[in-house]
Amino acid sequence: MTDAAPGLRERKRRATRLAIQQAALRIAIEHGLSAVTVDEVSRRADVSPRTFFNYFPSKEQAILGDDPTLPQGEDVETFVAGGPTGELLADLGTLLVHSAHELVDERGLIGERQQVLRANPELFSQRMASMKEFQAGIQTVVEQRLRLEDGLPETGDPTGDGSPPRSDEDDAVRRRARLASLVGMAALRHAWWEWSESDADAHLVDELERSFADLGALVSRSLV
């Protein structure tokens, strides 16, 4: 599944975003994390500091790159409502494909980023925290869908303001939603590995679709 070629403005935006990340990573590799400053990254990327902040809120985020995020609006609403196919894992795959469209598909950064993360555990911890937040977001929308399918109220989470405690049904839905979110994250990670090791023409979105198709085939086979 390949997207239509981006327009000139989008290509320039992607090129600038990539240049900033490349500059930040190479400074960190060559001189250490302490040498990475917004001014130096901007100088190497040939942009102004103001432009830097239009793309990244901090030097750390420029090194880490884009965090995966769930799409907003219609895509999530369709998923929560039980679409587009009615099969939970297949639909979760579709939702994560929309998320993958927002990532910068630049495999050339992978090796350098891993090198910097290995040398700076605090950055690795930050990346893990962002992935945990992403997984929690997936769990939330899966739980919303499961509660709707089971005819339960929108939320069973206690808020500390006198709302009723979780019921056994609430706990069952939460467990299933967490399991589905972790399976989805595993498929995403599998797709990322396959993509990083594939030929130059491969696309992350295509690999993600393949990973969820393989997952569906494995689940179906186990039920036979």
PyMOL CGO cylinders between C-alpha atoms (Angstrom):
from pymol import cmd
from pymol.cgo import CYLINDER

trace = [
    CYLINDER, 0.00, 0.00, 0.00, 1.92, 3.04, -1.22, 0.3, 1, 1, 1, 1, 1, 1,
    CYLINDER, 1.92, 3.04, -1.22, 0.70, 6.59, -0.81, 0.3, 1, 1, 1, 1, 1, 1,
    CYLINDER, 0.70, 6.59, -0.81, 0.46, 9.11, -3.61, 0.3, 1, 1, 1, 1, 1, 1,
    CYLINDER, 0.46, 9.11, -3.61, 3.68, 11.06, -4.06, 0.3, 1, 1, 1, 1, 1, 1,
    CYLINDER, 3.68, 11.06, -4.06, 3.77, 14.03, -1.65, 0.3, 1, 1, 1, 1, 1, 1,
    CYLINDER, 3.77, 14.03, -1.65, 3.69, 17.54, -3.03, 0.3, 1, 1, 1, 1, 1, 1,
    CYLINDER, 3.69, 17.54, -3.03, 6.62, 19.95, -3.06, 0.3, 1, 1, 1, 1, 1, 1,
    CYLINDER, 6.62, 19.95, -3.06, 5.68, 21.58, 0.24, 0.3, 1, 1, 1, 1, 1, 1,
    CYLINDER, 5.68, 21.58, 0.24, 5.40, 18.22, 2.00, 0.3, 1, 1, 1, 1, 1, 1,
    CYLINDER, 5.40, 18.22, 2.00, 8.70, 17.03, 0.53, 0.3, 1, 1, 1, 1, 1, 1,
    CYLINDER, 8.70, 17.03, 0.53, 10.42, 20.17, 1.85, 0.3, 1, 1, 1, 1, 1, 1,
    CYLINDER, 10.42, 20.17, 1.85, 8.85, 19.66, 5.28, 0.3, 1, 1, 1, 1, 1, 1,
    CYLINDER, 8.85, 19.66, 5.28, 10.05, 16.08, 5.43, 0.3, 1, 1, 1, 1, 1, 1,
    CYLINDER, 10.05, 16.08, 5.43, 13.53, 17.05, 4.23, 0.3, 1, 1, 1, 1, 1, 1,
    CYLINDER, 13.53, 17.05, 4.23, 13.83, 19.71, 6.93, 0.3, 1, 1, 1, 1, 1, 1,
    CYLINDER, 13.83, 19.71, 6.93, 12.61, 17.33, 9.63, 0.3, 1, 1, 1, 1, 1, 1,
    CYLINDER, 12.61, 17.33, 9.63, 15.08, 14.71, 8.47, 0.3, 1, 1, 1, 1, 1, 1,
    CYLINDER, 15.08, 14.71, 8.47, 17.98, 17.18, 8.32, 0.3, 1, 1, 1, 1, 1, 1,
    CYLINDER, 17.98, 17.18, 8.32, 17.34, 18.27, 11.91, 0.3, 1, 1, 1, 1, 1, 1,
    CYLINDER, 17.34, 18.27, 11.91, 17.28, 14.68, 13.16, 0.3, 1, 1, 1, 1, 1, 1,
    CYLINDER, 17.28, 14.68, 13.16, 20.43, 13.76, 11.23, 0.3, 1, 1, 1, 1, 1, 1,
    CYLINDER, 20.43, 13.76, 11.23, 22.27, 16.77, 12.62, 0.3, 1, 1, 1, 1, 1, 1,
    CYLINDER, 22.27, 16.77, 12.62, 21.25, 16.02, 16.22, 0.3, 1, 1, 1, 1, 1, 1,
    CYLINDER, 21.25, 16.02, 16.22, 22.23, 12.36, 15.96, 0.3, 1, 1, 1, 1, 1, 1,
    CYLINDER, 22.23, 12.36, 15.96, 25.60, 13.01, 14.36, 0.3, 1, 1, 1, 1, 1, 1,
    CYLINDER, 25.60, 13.01, 14.36, 26.56, 15.65, 16.91, 0.3, 1, 1, 1, 1, 1, 1,
    CYLINDER, 26.56, 15.65, 16.91, 25.66, 13.20, 19.69, 0.3, 1, 1, 1, 1, 1, 1,
    CYLINDER, 25.66, 13.20, 19.69, 27.73, 10.45, 18.06, 0.3, 1, 1, 1, 1, 1, 1,
    CYLINDER, 27.73, 10.45, 18.06, 30.72, 12.66, 17.33, 0.3, 1, 1, 1, 1, 1, 1,
    CYLINDER, 30.72, 12.66, 17.33, 30.85, 14.76, 20.51, 0.3, 1, 1, 1, 1, 1, 1,
    CYLINDER, 30.85, 14.76, 20.51, 28.42, 13.32, 23.05, 0.3, 1, 1, 1, 1, 1, 1,
    CYLINDER, 28.42, 13.32, 23.05, 24.94, 14.28, 24.13, 0.3, 1, 1, 1, 1, 1, 1,
    CYLINDER, 24.94, 14.28, 24.13, 26.11, 17.36, 26.04, 0.3, 1, 1, 1, 1, 1, 1,
    CYLINDER, 26.11, 17.36, 26.04, 27.35, 18.87, 22.78, 0.3, 1, 1, 1, 1, 1, 1,
    CYLINDER, 27.35, 18.87, 22.78, 23.90, 18.72, 21.23, 0.3, 1, 1, 1, 1, 1, 1,
    CYLINDER, 23.90, 18.72, 21.23, 22.38, 22.18, 21.45, 0.3, 1, 1, 1, 1, 1, 1,
    CYLINDER, 22.38, 22.18, 21.45, 19.55, 23.74, 19.51, 0.3, 1, 1, 1, 1, 1, 1,
    CYLINDER, 19.55, 23.74, 19.51, 21.92, 26.35, 18.06, 0.3, 1, 1, 1, 1, 1, 1,
    CYLINDER, 21.92, 26.35, 18.06, 24.44, 23.75, 16.88, 0.3, 1, 1, 1, 1, 1, 1,
    CYLINDER, 24.44, 23.75, 16.88, 21.79, 21.45, 15.46, 0.3, 1, 1, 1, 1, 1, 1,
    CYLINDER, 21.79, 21.45, 15.46, 20.21, 24.40, 13.65, 0.3, 1, 1, 1, 1, 1, 1,
    CYLINDER, 20.21, 24.40, 13.65, 23.57, 25.46, 12.23, 0.3, 1, 1, 1, 1, 1, 1,
    CYLINDER, 23.57, 25.46, 12.23, 24.32, 21.98, 10.88, 0.3, 1, 1, 1, 1, 1, 1,
    CYLINDER, 24.32, 21.98, 10.88, 20.83, 21.52, 9.51, 0.3, 1, 1, 1, 1, 1, 1,
    CYLINDER, 20.83, 21.52, 9.51, 20.95, 25.00, 7.94, 0.3, 1, 1, 1, 1, 1, 1,
    CYLINDER, 20.95, 25.00, 7.94, 17.78, 26.18, 9.66, 0.3, 1, 1, 1, 1, 1, 1,
    CYLINDER, 17.78, 26.18, 9.66, 17.02, 28.84, 12.24, 0.3, 1, 1, 1, 1, 1, 1,
    CYLINDER, 17.02, 28.84, 12.24, 16.43, 27.95, 15.90, 0.3, 1, 1, 1, 1, 1, 1,
    CYLINDER, 16.43, 27.95, 15.90, 12.87, 29.14, 15.39, 0.3, 1, 1, 1, 1, 1, 1,
    CYLINDER, 12.87, 29.14, 15.39, 12.45, 26.62, 12.58, 0.3, 1, 1, 1, 1, 1, 1,
    CYLINDER, 12.45, 26.62, 12.58, 13.92, 23.91, 14.83, 0.3, 1, 1, 1, 1, 1, 1,
    CYLINDER, 13.92, 23.91, 14.83, 11.20, 24.52, 17.41, 0.3, 1, 1, 1, 1, 1, 1,
    CYLINDER, 11.20, 24.52, 17.41, 8.55, 24.38, 14.69, 0.3, 1, 1, 1, 1, 1, 1,
    CYLINDER, 8.55, 24.38, 14.69, 9.51, 20.72, 14.29, 0.3, 1, 1, 1, 1, 1, 1,
    CYLINDER, 9.51, 20.72, 14.29, 10.72, 19.54, 17.70, 0.3, 1, 1, 1, 1, 1, 1,
    CYLINDER, 10.72, 19.54, 17.70, 10.11, 20.81, 21.25, 0.3, 1, 1, 1, 1, 1, 1,
    CYLINDER, 10.11, 20.81, 21.25, 13.61, 19.89, 22.46, 0.3, 1, 1, 1, 1, 1, 1,
    CYLINDER, 13.61, 19.89, 22.46, 16.99, 18.53, 21.39, 0.3, 1, 1, 1, 1, 1, 1,
    CYLINDER, 16.99, 18.53, 21.39, 16.10, 15.21, 23.03, 0.3, 1, 1, 1, 1, 1, 1,
    CYLINDER, 16.10, 15.21, 23.03, 13.01, 14.85, 20.88, 0.3, 1, 1, 1, 1, 1, 1,
    CYLINDER, 13.01, 14.85, 20.88, 15.04, 15.64, 17.75, 0.3, 1, 1, 1, 1, 1, 1,
    CYLINDER, 15.04, 15.64, 17.75, 17.31, 12.72, 18.65, 0.3, 1, 1, 1, 1, 1, 1,
    CYLINDER, 17.31, 12.72, 18.65, 14.44, 10.38, 19.48, 0.3, 1, 1, 1, 1, 1, 1,
    CYLINDER, 14.44, 10.38, 19.48, 12.41, 11.33, 16.43, 0.3, 1, 1, 1, 1, 1, 1,
    CYLINDER, 12.41, 11.33, 16.43, 8.67, 11.03, 16.05, 0.3, 1, 1, 1, 1, 1, 1,
    CYLINDER, 8.67, 11.03, 16.05, 6.69, 9.16, 18.69, 0.3, 1, 1, 1, 1, 1, 1,
    CYLINDER, 6.69, 9.16, 18.69, 3.90, 7.01, 17.31, 0.3, 1, 1, 1, 1, 1, 1,
    CYLINDER, 3.90, 7.01, 17.31, 0.49, 8.48, 18.02, 0.3, 1, 1, 1, 1, 1, 1,
    CYLINDER, 0.49, 8.48, 18.02, -3.02, 7.24, 17.39, 0.3, 1, 1, 1, 1, 1, 1,
    CYLINDER, -3.02, 7.24, 17.39, -4.94, 9.05, 14.66, 0.3, 1, 1, 1, 1, 1, 1,
    CYLINDER, -4.94, 9.05, 14.66, -7.70, 11.36, 15.76, 0.3, 1, 1, 1, 1, 1, 1,
    CYLINDER, -7.70, 11.36, 15.76, -11.29, 11.77, 14.66, 0.3, 1, 1, 1, 1, 1, 1,
    CYLINDER, -11.29, 11.77, 14.66, -13.01, 9.48, 12.18, 0.3, 1, 1, 1, 1, 1, 1,
    CYLINDER, -13.01, 9.48, 12.18, -10.42, 6.68, 12.18, 0.3, 1, 1, 1, 1, 1, 1,
    CYLINDER, -10.42, 6.68, 12.18, -10.67, 6.15, 15.94, 0.3, 1, 1, 1, 1, 1, 1,
    CYLINDER, -10.67, 6.15, 15.94, -14.45, 6.59, 15.92, 0.3, 1, 1, 1, 1, 1, 1,
    CYLINDER, -14.45, 6.59, 15.92, -14.77, 3.90, 13.24, 0.3, 1, 1, 1, 1, 1, 1,
    CYLINDER, -14.77, 3.90, 13.24, -12.59, 1.53, 15.26, 0.3, 1, 1, 1, 1, 1, 1,
    CYLINDER, -12.59, 1.53, 15.26, -14.46, 2.08, 18.53, 0.3, 1, 1, 1, 1, 1, 1,
    CYLINDER, -14.46, 2.08, 18.53, -17.76, 1.56, 16.72, 0.3, 1, 1, 1, 1, 1, 1,
    CYLINDER, -17.76, 1.56, 16.72, -16.58, -1.88, 15.55, 0.3, 1, 1, 1, 1, 1, 1,
    CYLINDER, -16.58, -1.88, 15.55, -15.18, -1.10, 12.12, 0.3, 1, 1, 1, 1, 1, 1,
    CYLINDER, -15.18, -1.10, 12.12, -14.03, -1.32, 9.54, 0.3, 1, 1, 1, 1, 1, 1,
    CYLINDER, -14.03, -1.32, 9.54, -14.32, -5.14, 9.38, 0.3, 1, 1, 1, 1, 1, 1,
    CYLINDER, -14.32, -5.14, 9.38, -15.66, -6.23, 12.77, 0.3, 1, 1, 1, 1, 1, 1,
    CYLINDER, -15.66, -6.23, 12.77, -12.52, -8.28, 13.47, 0.3, 1, 1, 1, 1, 1, 1,
    CYLINDER, -12.52, -8.28, 13.47, -10.73, -6.72, 16.44, 0.3, 1, 1, 1, 1, 1, 1,
    CYLINDER, -10.73, -6.72, 16.44, -7.10, -7.49, 15.56, 0.3, 1, 1, 1, 1, 1, 1,
    CYLINDER, -7.10, -7.49, 15.56, -7.56, -6.73, 11.87, 0.3, 1, 1, 1, 1, 1, 1,
    CYLINDER, -7.56, -6.73, 11.87, -9.20, -3.43, 12.73, 0.3, 1, 1, 1, 1, 1, 1,
    CYLINDER, -9.20, -3.43, 12.73, -6.46, -2.63, 15.23, 0.3, 1, 1, 1, 1, 1, 1,
    CYLINDER, -6.46, -2.63, 15.23, -3.96, -3.26, 12.43, 0.3, 1, 1, 1, 1, 1, 1,
    CYLINDER, -3.96, -3.26, 12.43, -5.81, -0.76, 10.23, 0.3, 1, 1, 1, 1, 1, 1,
    CYLINDER, -5.81, -0.76, 10.23, -5.72, 1.80, 13.03, 0.3, 1, 1, 1, 1, 1, 1,
    CYLINDER, -5.72, 1.80, 13.03, -1.97, 1.33, 13.53, 0.3, 1, 1, 1, 1, 1, 1,
    CYLINDER, -1.97, 1.33, 13.53, -1.38, 1.62, 9.79, 0.3, 1, 1, 1, 1, 1, 1,
    CYLINDER, -1.38, 1.62, 9.79, -2.89, 5.11, 10.05, 0.3, 1, 1, 1, 1, 1, 1,
    CYLINDER, -2.89, 5.11, 10.05, -0.44, 5.80, 12.88, 0.3, 1, 1, 1, 1, 1, 1,
    CYLINDER, -0.44, 5.80, 12.88, 2.50, 4.55, 10.82, 0.3, 1, 1, 1, 1, 1, 1,
    CYLINDER, 2.50, 4.55, 10.82, 1.68, 7.07, 8.10, 0.3, 1, 1, 1, 1, 1, 1,
    CYLINDER, 1.68, 7.07, 8.10, 2.72, 9.79, 10.55, 0.3, 1, 1, 1, 1, 1, 1,
    CYLINDER, 2.72, 9.79, 10.55, 6.20, 8.37, 11.11, 0.3, 1, 1, 1, 1, 1, 1,
    CYLINDER, 6.20, 8.37, 11.11, 9.22, 9.50, 9.13, 0.3, 1, 1, 1, 1, 1, 1,
    CYLINDER, 9.22, 9.50, 9.13, 10.16, 6.50, 6.99, 0.3, 1, 1, 1, 1, 1, 1,
    CYLINDER, 10.16, 6.50, 6.99, 13.92, 7.07, 7.00, 0.3, 1, 1, 1, 1, 1, 1,
    CYLINDER, 13.92, 7.07, 7.00, 15.74, 3.84, 7.68, 0.3, 1, 1, 1, 1, 1, 1,
    CYLINDER, 15.74, 3.84, 7.68, 19.09, 5.64, 7.51, 0.3, 1, 1, 1, 1, 1, 1,
    CYLINDER, 19.09, 5.64, 7.51, 18.45, 7.04, 10.99, 0.3, 1, 1, 1, 1, 1, 1,
    CYLINDER, 18.45, 7.04, 10.99, 17.82, 3.71, 12.67, 0.3, 1, 1, 1, 1, 1, 1,
    CYLINDER, 17.82, 3.71, 12.67, 21.43, 2.63, 13.24, 0.3, 1, 1, 1, 1, 1, 1,
    CYLINDER, 21.43, 2.63, 13.24, 22.57, 6.06, 14.43, 0.3, 1, 1, 1, 1, 1, 1,
    CYLINDER, 22.57, 6.06, 14.43, 19.60, 6.41, 16.76, 0.3, 1, 1, 1, 1, 1, 1,
    CYLINDER, 19.60, 6.41, 16.76, 20.21, 3.00, 18.32, 0.3, 1, 1, 1, 1, 1, 1,
    CYLINDER, 20.21, 3.00, 18.32, 23.87, 3.93, 18.82, 0.3, 1, 1, 1, 1, 1, 1,
    CYLINDER, 23.87, 3.93, 18.82, 22.92, 7.11, 20.65, 0.3, 1, 1, 1, 1, 1, 1,
    CYLINDER, 22.92, 7.11, 20.65, 20.28, 5.36, 22.76, 0.3, 1, 1, 1, 1, 1, 1,
    CYLINDER, 20.28, 5.36, 22.76, 22.75, 2.68, 23.84, 0.3, 1, 1, 1, 1, 1, 1,
    CYLINDER, 22.75, 2.68, 23.84, 25.20, 5.37, 24.95, 0.3, 1, 1, 1, 1, 1, 1,
    CYLINDER, 25.20, 5.37, 24.95, 22.55, 7.40, 26.79, 0.3, 1, 1, 1, 1, 1, 1,
    CYLINDER, 22.55, 7.40, 26.79, 20.25, 5.30, 28.98, 0.3, 1, 1, 1, 1, 1, 1,
    CYLINDER, 20.25, 5.30, 28.98, 18.21, 8.35, 29.96, 0.3, 1, 1, 1, 1, 1, 1,
    CYLINDER, 18.21, 8.35, 29.96, 17.13, 8.77, 26.33, 0.3, 1, 1, 1, 1, 1, 1,
    CYLINDER, 17.13, 8.77, 26.33, 16.32, 5.07, 26.08, 0.3, 1, 1, 1, 1, 1, 1,
    CYLINDER, 16.32, 5.07, 26.08, 14.11, 5.43, 29.17, 0.3, 1, 1, 1, 1, 1, 1,
    CYLINDER, 14.11, 5.43, 29.17, 12.37, 8.39, 27.56, 0.3, 1, 1, 1, 1, 1, 1,
    CYLINDER, 12.37, 8.39, 27.56, 11.69, 6.36, 24.42, 0.3, 1, 1, 1, 1, 1, 1,
    CYLINDER, 11.69, 6.36, 24.42, 10.32, 3.47, 26.48, 0.3, 1, 1, 1, 1, 1, 1,
    CYLINDER, 10.32, 3.47, 26.48, 8.05, 5.88, 28.35, 0.3, 1, 1, 1, 1, 1, 1,
    CYLINDER, 8.05, 5.88, 28.35, 6.65, 7.24, 25.08, 0.3, 1, 1, 1, 1, 1, 1,
    CYLINDER, 6.65, 7.24, 25.08, 6.00, 3.71, 23.80, 0.3, 1, 1, 1, 1, 1, 1,
    CYLINDER, 6.00, 3.71, 23.80, 4.27, 2.82, 27.08, 0.3, 1, 1, 1, 1, 1, 1,
    CYLINDER, 4.27, 2.82, 27.08, 2.07, 5.89, 26.66, 0.3, 1, 1, 1, 1, 1, 1,
    CYLINDER, 2.07, 5.89, 26.66, 1.25, 4.82, 23.10, 0.3, 1, 1, 1, 1, 1, 1,
    CYLINDER, 1.25, 4.82, 23.10, 0.34, 1.32, 24.30, 0.3, 1, 1, 1, 1, 1, 1,
    CYLINDER, 0.34, 1.32, 24.30, -1.91, 2.83, 26.96, 0.3, 1, 1, 1, 1, 1, 1,
    CYLINDER, -1.91, 2.83, 26.96, -3.67, 4.85, 24.28, 0.3, 1, 1, 1, 1, 1, 1,
    CYLINDER, -3.67, 4.85, 24.28, -4.27, 1.70, 22.25, 0.3, 1, 1, 1, 1, 1, 1,
    CYLINDER, -4.27, 1.70, 22.25, -5.60, -0.05, 25.34, 0.3, 1, 1, 1, 1, 1, 1,
    CYLINDER, -5.60, -0.05, 25.34, -8.02, 2.81, 25.96, 0.3, 1, 1, 1, 1, 1, 1,
    CYLINDER, -8.02, 2.81, 25.96, -9.62, 2.72, 22.51, 0.3, 1, 1, 1, 1, 1, 1,
    CYLINDER, -9.62, 2.72, 22.51, -9.77, -1.10, 22.55, 0.3, 1, 1, 1, 1, 1, 1,
    CYLINDER, -9.77, -1.10, 22.55, -11.48, -0.99, 25.93, 0.3, 1, 1, 1, 1, 1, 1,
    CYLINDER, -11.48, -0.99, 25.93, -13.98, 1.56, 24.61, 0.3, 1, 1, 1, 1, 1, 1,
    CYLINDER, -13.98, 1.56, 24.61, -14.80, -0.78, 21.74, 0.3, 1, 1, 1, 1, 1, 1,
    CYLINDER, -14.80, -0.78, 21.74, -15.14, -3.84, 23.96, 0.3, 1, 1, 1, 1, 1, 1,
    CYLINDER, -15.14, -3.84, 23.96, -17.37, -2.01, 26.43, 0.3, 1, 1, 1, 1, 1, 1,
    CYLINDER, -17.37, -2.01, 26.43, -19.60, -0.90, 23.56, 0.3, 1, 1, 1, 1, 1, 1,
    CYLINDER, -19.60, -0.90, 23.56, -19.79, -4.46, 22.22, 0.3, 1, 1, 1, 1, 1, 1,
    CYLINDER, -19.79, -4.46, 22.22, -20.64, -5.81, 25.69, 0.3, 1, 1, 1, 1, 1, 1,
    CYLINDER, -20.64, -5.81, 25.69, -23.27, -3.11, 26.35, 0.3, 1, 1, 1, 1, 1, 1,
    CYLINDER, -23.27, -3.11, 26.35, -21.35, -1.65, 29.29, 0.3, 1, 1, 1, 1, 1, 1,
    CYLINDER, -21.35, -1.65, 29.29, -21.19, 2.04, 30.26, 0.3, 1, 1, 1, 1, 1, 1,
    CYLINDER, -21.19, 2.04, 30.26, -18.44, 4.04, 28.59, 0.3, 1, 1, 1, 1, 1, 1,
    CYLINDER, -18.44, 4.04, 28.59, -16.05, 3.69, 31.52, 0.3, 1, 1, 1, 1, 1, 1,
    CYLINDER, -16.05, 3.69, 31.52, -15.82, 1.56, 34.60, 0.3, 1, 1, 1, 1, 1, 1,
    CYLINDER, -15.82, 1.56, 34.60, -12.73, 3.24, 36.00, 0.3, 1, 1, 1, 1, 1, 1,
    CYLINDER, -12.73, 3.24, 36.00, -13.11, 4.68, 39.49, 0.3, 1, 1, 1, 1, 1, 1,
    CYLINDER, -13.11, 4.68, 39.49, -12.27, 8.38, 39.57, 0.3, 1, 1, 1, 1, 1, 1,
    CYLINDER, -12.27, 8.38, 39.57, -11.94, 8.86, 43.29, 0.3, 1, 1, 1, 1, 1, 1,
    CYLINDER, -11.94, 8.86, 43.29, -15.00, 11.12, 43.34, 0.3, 1, 1, 1, 1, 1, 1,
    CYLINDER, -15.00, 11.12, 43.34, -17.53, 8.61, 44.58, 0.3, 1, 1, 1, 1, 1, 1,
    CYLINDER, -17.53, 8.61, 44.58, -18.07, 6.70, 41.34, 0.3, 1, 1, 1, 1, 1, 1,
    CYLINDER, -18.07, 6.70, 41.34, -18.68, 2.95, 41.71, 0.3, 1, 1, 1, 1, 1, 1,
    CYLINDER, -18.68, 2.95, 41.71, -15.69, 0.58, 41.92, 0.3, 1, 1, 1, 1, 1, 1,
    CYLINDER, -15.69, 0.58, 41.92, -14.79, -1.73, 39.08, 0.3, 1, 1, 1, 1, 1, 1,
    CYLINDER, -14.79, -1.73, 39.08, -16.99, -4.75, 38.60, 0.3, 1, 1, 1, 1, 1, 1,
    CYLINDER, -16.99, -4.75, 38.60, -15.84, -8.16, 37.45, 0.3, 1, 1, 1, 1, 1, 1,
    CYLINDER, -15.84, -8.16, 37.45, -17.04, -7.21, 33.96, 0.3, 1, 1, 1, 1, 1, 1,
    CYLINDER, -17.04, -7.21, 33.96, -14.88, -4.06, 34.07, 0.3, 1, 1, 1, 1, 1, 1,
    CYLINDER, -14.88, -4.06, 34.07, -11.83, -6.08, 35.02, 0.3, 1, 1, 1, 1, 1, 1,
    CYLINDER, -11.83, -6.08, 35.02, -12.48, -8.64, 32.28, 0.3, 1, 1, 1, 1, 1, 1,
    CYLINDER, -12.48, -8.64, 32.28, -12.72, -5.93, 29.64, 0.3, 1, 1, 1, 1, 1, 1,
    CYLINDER, -12.72, -5.93, 29.64, -9.58, -4.24, 30.92, 0.3, 1, 1, 1, 1, 1, 1,
    CYLINDER, -9.58, -4.24, 30.92, -7.62, -7.50, 30.79, 0.3, 1, 1, 1, 1, 1, 1,
    CYLINDER, -7.62, -7.50, 30.79, -8.74, -8.21, 27.22, 0.3, 1, 1, 1, 1, 1, 1,
    CYLINDER, -8.74, -8.21, 27.22, -8.00, -4.65, 26.13, 0.3, 1, 1, 1, 1, 1, 1,
    CYLINDER, -8.00, -4.65, 26.13, -4.52, -4.76, 27.64, 0.3, 1, 1, 1, 1, 1, 1,
    CYLINDER, -4.52, -4.76, 27.64, -3.81, -8.09, 25.94, 0.3, 1, 1, 1, 1, 1, 1,
    CYLINDER, -3.81, -8.09, 25.94, -4.99, -6.76, 22.57, 0.3, 1, 1, 1, 1, 1, 1,
    CYLINDER, -4.99, -6.76, 22.57, -2.88, -3.60, 22.96, 0.3, 1, 1, 1, 1, 1, 1,
    CYLINDER, -2.88, -3.60, 22.96, 0.25, -5.61, 23.77, 0.3, 1, 1, 1, 1, 1, 1,
    CYLINDER, 0.25, -5.61, 23.77, -0.36, -7.93, 20.81, 0.3, 1, 1, 1, 1, 1, 1,
    CYLINDER, -0.36, -7.93, 20.81, -0.76, -4.86, 18.59, 0.3, 1, 1, 1, 1, 1, 1,
    CYLINDER, -0.76, -4.86, 18.59, 2.51, -3.42, 19.88, 0.3, 1, 1, 1, 1, 1, 1,
    CYLINDER, 2.51, -3.42, 19.88, 4.26, -6.72, 19.20, 0.3, 1, 1, 1, 1, 1, 1,
    CYLINDER, 4.26, -6.72, 19.20, 2.98, -6.72, 15.60, 0.3, 1, 1, 1, 1, 1, 1,
    CYLINDER, 2.98, -6.72, 15.60, 4.15, -3.12, 15.20, 0.3, 1, 1, 1, 1, 1, 1,
    CYLINDER, 4.15, -3.12, 15.20, 7.60, -4.04, 16.50, 0.3, 1, 1, 1, 1, 1, 1,
    CYLINDER, 7.60, -4.04, 16.50, 7.74, -7.05, 14.19, 0.3, 1, 1, 1, 1, 1, 1,
    CYLINDER, 7.74, -7.05, 14.19, 6.86, -4.84, 11.22, 0.3, 1, 1, 1, 1, 1, 1,
    CYLINDER, 6.86, -4.84, 11.22, 9.57, -2.36, 12.20, 0.3, 1, 1, 1, 1, 1, 1,
    CYLINDER, 9.57, -2.36, 12.20, 12.20, -5.11, 12.33, 0.3, 1, 1, 1, 1, 1, 1,
    CYLINDER, 12.20, -5.11, 12.33, 11.14, -6.54, 8.98, 0.3, 1, 1, 1, 1, 1, 1,
    CYLINDER, 11.14, -6.54, 8.98, 11.12, -3.08, 7.43, 0.3, 1, 1, 1, 1, 1, 1,
    CYLINDER, 11.12, -3.08, 7.43, 14.56, -2.14, 8.78, 0.3, 1, 1, 1, 1, 1, 1,
    CYLINDER, 14.56, -2.14, 8.78, 16.04, -5.33, 7.30, 0.3, 1, 1, 1, 1, 1, 1,
    CYLINDER, 16.04, -5.33, 7.30, 14.25, -5.21, 3.94, 0.3, 1, 1, 1, 1, 1, 1,
    CYLINDER, 14.25, -5.21, 3.94, 15.28, -3.63, 0.65, 0.3, 1, 1, 1, 1, 1, 1,
    CYLINDER, 15.28, -3.63, 0.65, 15.34, 0.11, 0.10, 0.3, 1, 1, 1, 1, 1, 1,
    CYLINDER, 15.34, 0.11, 0.10, 11.97, 0.22, -1.68, 0.3, 1, 1, 1, 1, 1, 1,
    CYLINDER, 11.97, 0.22, -1.68, 10.04, -1.35, 1.22, 0.3, 1, 1, 1, 1, 1, 1,
    CYLINDER, 10.04, -1.35, 1.22, 7.56, 0.79, 3.13, 0.3, 1, 1, 1, 1, 1, 1,
    CYLINDER, 7.56, 0.79, 3.13, 6.82, 0.56, 6.85, 0.3, 1, 1, 1, 1, 1, 1,
    CYLINDER, 6.82, 0.56, 6.85, 3.07, 0.67, 6.22, 0.3, 1, 1, 1, 1, 1, 1,
    CYLINDER, 3.07, 0.67, 6.22, 3.30, -2.34, 3.89, 0.3, 1, 1, 1, 1, 1, 1,
    CYLINDER, 3.30, -2.34, 3.89, 5.28, -4.30, 6.46, 0.3, 1, 1, 1, 1, 1, 1,
    CYLINDER, 5.28, -4.30, 6.46, 2.75, -3.44, 9.16, 0.3, 1, 1, 1, 1, 1, 1,
    CYLINDER, 2.75, -3.44, 9.16, -0.09, -4.69, 6.99, 0.3, 1, 1, 1, 1, 1, 1,
    CYLINDER, -0.09, -4.69, 6.99, 1.83, -7.93, 6.36, 0.3, 1, 1, 1, 1, 1, 1,
    CYLINDER, 1.83, -7.93, 6.36, 2.52, -8.40, 10.08, 0.3, 1, 1, 1, 1, 1, 1,
    CYLINDER, 2.52, -8.40, 10.08, -1.15, -8.10, 10.98, 0.3, 1, 1, 1, 1, 1, 1,
    CYLINDER, -1.15, -8.10, 10.98, -2.13, -10.38, 8.08, 0.3, 1, 1, 1, 1, 1, 1,
    CYLINDER, -2.13, -10.38, 8.08, 0.36, -12.97, 9.37, 0.3, 1, 1, 1, 1, 1, 1,
    CYLINDER, 0.36, -12.97, 9.37, -0.99, -12.52, 12.89, 0.3, 1, 1, 1, 1, 1, 1,
    CYLINDER, -0.99, -12.52, 12.89, -4.54, -13.08, 11.67, 0.3, 1, 1, 1, 1, 1, 1,
    CYLINDER, -4.54, -13.08, 11.67, -3.47, -16.22, 9.82, 0.3, 1, 1, 1, 1, 1, 1,
    CYLINDER, -3.47, -16.22, 9.82, -1.74, -17.58, 12.92, 0.3, 1, 1, 1, 1, 1, 1,
    CYLINDER, -1.74, -17.58, 12.92, -4.77, -16.89, 15.12, 0.3, 1, 1, 1, 1, 1, 1,
    CYLINDER, -4.77, -16.89, 15.12, -7.11, -18.53, 12.59, 0.3, 1, 1, 1, 1, 1, 1,
    CYLINDER, -7.11, -18.53, 12.59, -4.86, -21.54, 12.33, 0.3, 1, 1, 1, 1, 1, 1,
    CYLINDER, -4.86, -21.54, 12.33, -4.79, -21.98, 16.11, 0.3, 1, 1, 1, 1, 1, 1,
    CYLINDER, -4.79, -21.98, 16.11, -8.60, -21.98, 16.20, 0.3, 1, 1, 1, 1, 1, 1,
    CYLINDER, -8.60, -21.98, 16.20, -8.96, -24.74, 13.62, 0.3, 1, 1, 1, 1, 1, 1,
]
cmd.load_cgo(trace, "trace")
